[in-house]
Amino acid sequence: MSEKPKHHVSDLAVFGGNPYFDAPLHVGRPYIPDREKVLKRINEAMDGRRLTNNGPLVQEFERRIADYIPVRNCIATCNGTVALELAIRALDLSGNVVIPSFTFIATAHALQWLGSRPLFCDIDRNSHTLDPAAAERRIDSETTGIIGVHTWGRTCDTKKLTRLAARHEIGLLFDASHAFGCSHGGILTGCFGAAEVFSFHATKFLQSFEGGAVVTNDDDLADRIRLMRDFGFSGTDHVVSIGTNGKMTEISAAMGLTSFEAMEDTIDSNEKNYLLYREGLETIRGIRLNTYPPKEKNNYQFVTALIEDVFPLPRDDLMNILHRENIKVRRYFYPGCHRSEPYVSMPEYAGLSLPETDYVSGRILVFPTGPETTTESIHKIIELLEFLSAHGRDVERRIESTELAQA
Ligand SMILES: *Cc1c(COP(=O)(O)O)cnc(C)c1O
């Protein structure tokens, strides 16, 4: 066993020691709920030769999601990105659309893919969600909508954004990819704005291999999206509009349903993990864990922290040290969409200054969690962070001298 505590700086794997963990601990490691149940459902689908095209499992999945929220319509899709594209197109967000730069690149790409233009906007430093005042300043005469992102399952300021969108008579969509099962004012996500979009990608806590959904209380919008999802077919050989192929397969729905049934247990494990991190990180100066609003529901699928300037190691050095110890922390969403291609090279974004996005994306780390992450491994991660907090200056000096020697 190499899993020994670190007593000296030279015990760290970056300086030649053995990694603290034998096997890598990943962020977003897919969780398989009940394998037998998944396989049973898949076998039934294969026996009945219903593999896709709005089959019984997809319909059941949509019903369960819609009933849970509750919301009038759920349209399941092949992934979250296509769900975003369907919603953007059905809502005719065809001009400029205000979005946070601090989001997964798919939020921006979905717009760009459809020929709309993302207007990157800054976030609130505490909630990591769209800053409504900044969003208002970003709205111009070509703006057709706003897409808010419920980052880490913390909902946007839906009240202010709803008022803002109404005042400017523009559309409002939410990318709720992180936020299934999360509430705002006691109401679960899925009911805010004109529509909300979920992702059920394998790395999300509720997963269907690949998958997503648009949910909405607007029946006409739902009808348009259903048509678009299936090439615009309204009958067997009757095409009424342009469409794409956004359908979810029965295999995905089999996993999605089983994952949905395990959801409360998954959330309990995630919350337990989050609380272990919280307790451990409380005494470490300069590692600021994300908080969740009390009294609101969350799925706790993300444990994120800002590595602040008082911590003795800069974020990227800390990340590299942890990676070598087999703790595969991630820096979502560094460096922000506006600093990623193709946007960073486009003249219209030159000189765009988003200081809060830079601050957060420059300091964020996402830690491993999920139902298979053990209490022991979280304790060990905390122990290592305590060690690095105490010996960070020595570590940093040593890194610098190694870099000098290599230069
Ligand atoms: C995962 C995710 C998406 C994309 O969903 P896919 O199902 O992977 O296409 C979009 N936005 C955010 C914020 C996400 O986290």
The ligand as a MOL file (V3000), in Angstrom:
LIG
                    3D

  0  0  0     0  0            999 V3000
M  V30 BEGIN CTAB
M  V30 COUNTS 15 15 0 0 0
M  V30 BEGIN ATOM
M  V30 1 C -23.4900 18.8420 -19.1140 0
M  V30 2 C -23.8690 20.2290 -19.4790 0
M  V30 3 C -24.3820 20.5620 -20.7420 0
M  V30 4 C -24.3940 19.6090 -21.9070 0
M  V30 5 O -25.1420 18.4920 -21.7300 0
M  V30 6 P -24.8370 17.1920 -22.6180 0
M  V30 7 O -25.9030 16.2550 -22.1840 0
M  V30 8 O -23.4520 16.7260 -22.2560 0
M  V30 9 O -24.9440 17.5640 -24.0500 0
M  V30 10 C -24.8000 21.8730 -20.9800 0
M  V30 11 N -24.6840 22.8150 -20.0240 0
M  V30 12 C -24.1610 22.5490 -18.8170 0
M  V30 13 C -24.0850 23.6400 -17.7910 0
M  V30 14 C -23.7160 21.2580 -18.5120 0
M  V30 15 O -23.1620 21.0040 -17.3130 0
M  V30 END ATOM
M  V30 BEGIN BOND
M  V30 1 1 1 2
M  V30 2 1 2 3
M  V30 3 2 2 14
M  V30 4 1 3 4
M  V30 5 2 3 10
M  V30 6 1 4 5
M  V30 7 1 5 6
M  V30 8 2 6 7
M  V30 9 1 6 8
M  V30 10 1 6 9
M  V30 11 1 10 11
M  V30 12 2 11 12
M  V30 13 1 12 13
M  V30 14 1 12 14
M  V30 15 1 14 15
M  V30 END BOND
M  V30 END CTAB
M  END
